[in-house]
Amino acid sequence: MQTTVSGLNERQKACYEENGYLFPLRVLDAVETERYRRCFIEHRSQISERLRTLPPRQQYHVYSETHTFLRWVYELVSHPRVLDAVEDVLGPDLLIWNTRWFAKLPGEKMYVAWHQDAAYWGLHPPKVTTAWIALSESTAENGAMRMIPSSQKKPLLPQRDTYAPDNALSRGQEIAVEVNEDEAVDVTLRPGEMSLHHIGIVHGSGVNRSGKPRIGIAVRFVTPEVKQDGPEKQVAILVRGRDNYGHFDLVQPPGPGEDSPNGARHSEAVRRMLKNLMPEDYTD
């Protein structure tokens, strides 16, 4: 029987600090995993027509910030076992700044180029971690994340915007120098497991070359002292502790039973995010 985590032990904390990532951490049991997987598949079917018109890079508009209007997504990303692990990395005061689904179905061309989140998120200080929660297997064959160990300890590498349509990042970002892929570690996960990774780690993921889907959600946690560069004050949800800084507009999570799109709430969260991440490209 698989056991679930409740916080991190000292060895795990040291591993995260050294490598810049930690996996696997079991945060969902089999029943929970199946429930959330069914919810995602149902949600994806509801937005399938819109997805067909969008290349992976532009799917940000429909795959991000779903925790702001879907109760089941909020429950998933604020699961106590997720928060327990994140708290041991960032401390007791936690905000969810952003969420983004990464679903790679068989035959799709979506990939994520080598990049460092710290190079374009504009978050300071870097008290930020990403929890990546798997609802399906995540393997080398179906496009699991890959990490370059300890790269978060080095200066940020130069990056460029490619706007490549199949690169899932908002501007098609990629590192502009060669990355030694022989050093890369595949972040393999079973359904219900998660990984954590540092804002400065060099990471990416390839195309799904298998016959199985890869379904997961990235949850970006920050501490309240973090600020983001840009003209827009971001929306965030306080999920643990207190916010004594006021750097984000705190909103309430969706209420019980809110499992259908709230257009205004979602659109505003996405608008503010893209206004800061893509100031040259995004207009109201």
C-alpha positions in Angstrom: 0.0 0.0 0.0 1.3 3.5 -0.9 1.6 6.0 1.9 0.9 9.7 1.7 3.2 12.4 2.9 2.5 14.9 5.7 5.2 17.4 5.5 8.9 16.8 4.6 11.6 15.2 6.7 15.0 16.7 7.1 16.5 14.5 4.3 13.8 15.7 1.9 14.3 19.3 2.8 18.1 19.0 2.3 17.5 17.3 -1.1 15.3 20.1 -2.2 17.8 22.7 -1.2 20.7 20.9 -2.9 19.0 19.8 -6.1 16.3 22.4 -6.6 13.6 19.8 -6.8 12.0 17.0 -4.9 10.0 14.0 -6.0 8.0 11.8 -5.7 5.7 12.9 -2.9 2.4 11.1 -2.6 -0.4 13.6 -1.8 -3.5 11.9 -3.1 -4.9 8.5 -2.5 -6.4 6.4 -5.3 -10.0 7.5 -4.7 -9.0 11.2 -4.7 -6.8 10.8 -7.8 -9.6 9.2 -9.7 -12.1 11.8 -8.7 -9.9 14.7 -9.8 -9.0 12.9 -13.0 -12.6 12.5 -13.9 -13.3 16.2 -13.1 -10.4 17.2 -15.4 -11.6 15.0 -18.2 -15.1 16.4 -17.9 -13.8 20.0 -17.8 -11.7 19.4 -20.8 -14.6 18.1 -22.8 -16.5 21.3 -22.0 -13.7 23.4 -23.4 -12.7 21.1 -26.2 -14.1 23.2 -29.0 -12.1 26.2 -27.9 -9.0 24.1 -27.4 -9.2 22.9 -31.0 -8.7 26.5 -32.2 -5.7 27.2 -30.1 -2.1 26.1 -30.5 -0.4 25.0 -27.2 1.1 28.4 -26.5 -2.2 30.1 -26.6 -4.0 27.5 -24.4 -2.8 29.5 -21.4 -6.1 31.4 -21.5 -8.1 28.3 -20.8 -5.7 26.1 -18.8 -4.5 28.7 -16.3 -6.1 30.1 -13.1 -8.9 27.5 -13.1 -8.6 27.4 -9.3 -10.3 30.8 -9.2 -13.6 29.5 -10.5 -13.7 25.7 -10.2 -14.2 24.4 -6.6 -12.7 21.0 -7.4 -9.5 22.6 -8.7 -9.2 24.7 -5.6 -9.7 21.7 -3.4 -7.0 19.8 -5.3 -4.3 22.6 -5.2 -5.0 23.4 -1.6 -5.1 19.8 -0.4 -3.7 19.7 3.1 -1.0 17.2 2.1 0.1 19.5 -0.7 0.2 22.5 1.7 2.1 20.5 4.4 4.9 19.8 1.9 5.0 23.3 0.5 5.0 24.8 4.0 8.2 22.9 4.8 9.8 24.7 1.9 8.4 28.2 2.1 7.1 28.6 5.7 3.7 28.9 7.3 2.3 31.8 5.2 1.2 30.6 1.7 -0.5 32.2 -1.3 -1.5 30.5 -4.5 -0.3 32.9 -7.2 -1.0 30.9 -10.3 -2.1 27.5 -11.6 -1.7 26.0 -15.0 -2.8 22.6 -16.4 -0.3 20.7 -18.6 -2.1 18.0 -20.5 -0.3 16.2 -23.3 -2.5 13.8 -25.1 -1.1 11.1 -27.5 -0.3 12.6 -30.9 -0.2 16.2 -29.7 2.9 18.3 -30.4 3.1 20.2 -27.2 6.4 20.6 -25.5 8.1 23.0 -23.0 11.5 24.2 -23.9 14.4 24.5 -21.4 13.7 27.6 -19.3 14.0 29.1 -15.8 10.8 30.6 -14.3 12.8 33.2 -12.4 13.9 34.7 -15.7 10.5 36.0 -16.7 8.0 35.8 -13.8 9.4 39.0 -12.1 8.9 37.7 -8.6 11.1 39.0 -5.8 12.4 37.7 -3.4 12.5 34.2 -4.9 10.4 32.6 -2.1 8.5 30.7 -4.7 8.0 27.0 -5.4 6.0 25.0 -7.9 4.1 21.9 -7.0 3.3 19.7 -10.0 0.5 17.3 -9.2 0.1 14.3 -11.5 -3.3 12.8 -12.3 -1.8 10.3 -14.7 1.5 8.6 -15.0 4.3 11.1 -16.0 7.1 9.2 -17.7 10.0 9.9 -20.1 7.9 8.5 -22.9 4.8 10.7 -22.4 6.7 13.9 -21.8 7.6 14.2 -18.1 9.4 17.2 -16.8 13.2 17.1 -16.8 15.4 19.0 -14.4 19.1 20.0 -14.4 20.2 19.4 -10.8 21.4 22.3 -8.7 21.1 24.8 -11.6 19.1 27.1 -9.3 22.3 27.9 -7.5 23.9 29.4 -10.6 23.3 32.8 -12.3 20.2 32.9 -14.5 21.0 31.9 -18.1 20.1 34.1 -21.1 16.6 33.4 -22.5 14.8 34.3 -25.7 11.2 34.5 -26.8 10.5 32.3 -29.8 6.7 32.4 -29.9 6.9 28.8 -31.2 3.2 27.6 -31.4 3.9 24.2 -29.9 5.9 25.5 -27.0 3.4 25.7 -24.2 5.1 28.7 -22.5 3.4 32.1 -22.8 6.0 33.6 -25.2 7.6 30.4 -26.3 10.6 31.1 -24.0 13.7 29.0 -24.2 17.2 29.2 -22.8 19.5 30.8 -25.4 22.6 28.8 -24.7 23.2 25.0 -24.9 21.9 23.0 -22.0 23.8 19.8 -21.3 20.9 17.3 -21.5 23.1 14.5 -20.2 22.8 16.0 -16.8 19.0 16.0 -16.9 16.8 14.0 -14.5 13.4 12.8 -15.5 10.7 13.7 -13.0 8.7 10.5 -13.2 5.5 10.4 -11.2 2.6 8.0 -10.6 -1.0 9.2 -10.4 -1.5 11.0 -7.1 2.1 12.0 -6.7 3.7 15.4 -6.9 7.0 17.1 -7.3 8.3 20.4 -6.0 10.7 22.6 -7.9 12.5 25.9 -7.3 11.8 29.1 -9.3 15.4 29.1 -10.6 15.8 25.5 -11.7 16.5 24.8 -15.4 13.7 22.5 -16.6 11.5 21.6 -19.6 9.6 18.7 -21.1 9.4 16.9 -24.4 6.6 15.7 -26.6 4.3 12.8 -25.6 5.7 9.9 -27.7 3.5 7.3 -26.0 -0.1 6.2 -26.4 -1.0 7.4 -22.9 -2.0 10.9 -21.8 0.1 12.9 -19.3 -2.2 15.0 -17.1 -1.0 17.3 -14.4 -1.4 20.7 -12.8 1.4 23.2 -11.8 0.6 25.2 -8.7 2.8 28.2 -8.0 3.1 29.1 -4.3 4.6 32.3 -3.0 5.0 33.8 0.4 3.2 37.1 1.1 6.4 39.2 1.1 6.9 38.4 -2.6 6.1 41.1 -5.1 5.8 40.9 -8.9 7.2 43.4 -11.4 4.7 45.0 -13.7 1.7 47.4 -13.8 -0.9 45.0 -12.5 -1.5 43.9 -8.9 -2.0 40.1 -9.1 -4.9 38.1 -7.8 -4.0 35.5 -5.2 -5.7 33.2 -2.7 -4.4 32.9 0.9 -4.4 29.2 1.7 -2.4 29.1 4.9 -1.3 31.6 7.5 -1.5 35.4 7.2 -0.7 38.1 4.7 0.9 41.1 6.4 2.2 42.8 3.2 -0.7 43.4 0.8 1.3 42.9 -2.4 -1.6 40.9 -4.0 -5.3 41.3 -4.2 -6.6 38.5 -2.1 -9.8 36.8 -3.4 -12.0 34.2 -1.9 -11.8 30.7 -3.3 -14.8 29.4 -5.3 -17.5 28.2 -3.0 -18.9 24.6 -2.6 -20.7 23.5 -5.8 -19.0 26.1 -8.0 -18.0 23.8 -10.8 -18.9 25.9 -13.8 -17.0 28.7 -15.4 -17.3 32.2 -13.8 -16.3 34.2 -16.8 -15.6 37.5 -15.1 -13.5 36.1 -12.3 -11.4 33.9 -14.5 -10.9 36.5 -17.3 -9.7 39.1 -14.8 -7.2 36.7 -13.2 -5.8 35.8 -16.6 -5.8 39.4 -17.8 -3.7 40.6 -14.9 -1.3 37.7 -15.2 -0.7 38.3 -18.9 -0.5 42.0 -18.5 2.6 41.5 -16.3 4.1 38.5 -18.1 3.6 39.8 -21.6 3.4 43.6 -21.3 4.6 44.3 -24.9 2.1 41.8 -26.4 -1.0 42.0 -24.3 -3.6 44.8 -24.7 -6.9 45.1 -22.8 
